[in-house]
Amino acid sequence: MDKITPYVAEGVIQNIADSALDSLIEANHLAGIATLCDEAQAQQLNQRLAAKGGLICQLIEETDCENLSTIAKPHYLLRFVTERTISNNTTAIGGNATLLELGSMDD
């Protein structure tokens, strides 16, 4: 943690005990995890996150423990930004059918 702390905002990093890891990973409300590990551990964790229910959980792994090539970049925290899209269907009644009909004409 001491090595990572200078690169991220205060309160971002939380050290968790190995005993709490399983319950944390299985949490349905979890939206993202950042971890400092090797590539094999990252792949295993990513597979576990993909298999769980609930929110899609993003894994951001740092596998370069010496240079911190991912965490040390200024835009690192932006990887945790999630996007929510709101869409309204403003097509008039029958509009899609009309478009399909226009697209199928033999002109």
Secondary structure, DSSP 8 states (H G I E B T S, - for coil): -TTTGGGS-TT------HHHHHHHHT-TT--EEEEE--HHHHHHHHHHHHHSSSS--EEEEE--TTT-TTTTSTTGGGGG------------TTHHHHHHHHHT---
